[in-house]
Amino acid sequence: MKTLFKKSVFGLALFGLANVALADAQSVADYNAVWNK
């Protein structure tokens, strides 16, 4: 049970990091789109 808990926490952390990376990429793309107008 403890290993499962550790894995789920690790998975959530990875998922959160992926979401942050996607949000950053999106904001950078938006910034570039505005800057290039």
C-alpha positions in Angstrom: 0.0 0.0 0.0 2.8 2.4 0.8 4.5 1.8 -2.5 1.2 2.4 -4.3 0.9 5.7 -2.4 4.4 6.7 -3.3 3.8 5.9 -7.0 0.5 7.9 -7.0 2.3 10.9 -5.4 5.1 10.6 -7.9 2.6 10.3 -10.8 0.7 13.4 -9.5 3.9 15.3 -9.3 4.8 14.4 -12.9 1.3 15.2 -14.1 1.5 18.6 -12.4 5.0 19.3 -13.9 3.6 18.4 -17.3 0.7 20.7 -16.9 3.0 23.6 -15.8 5.2 22.9 -18.8 2.3 23.0 -21.2 0.9 26.2 -19.6 4.3 27.8 -20.0 4.6 26.7 -23.6 1.2 28.1 -24.3 1.9 31.4 -22.6 5.2 31.7 -24.5 3.3 31.0 -27.8 0.7 33.6 -26.9 3.4 36.1 -26.1 5.2 35.4 -29.4 1.9 35.8 -31.3 1.2 39.2 -29.7 4.8 40.3 -30.1 4.9 39.4 -33.9 1.7 41.3 -34.8 
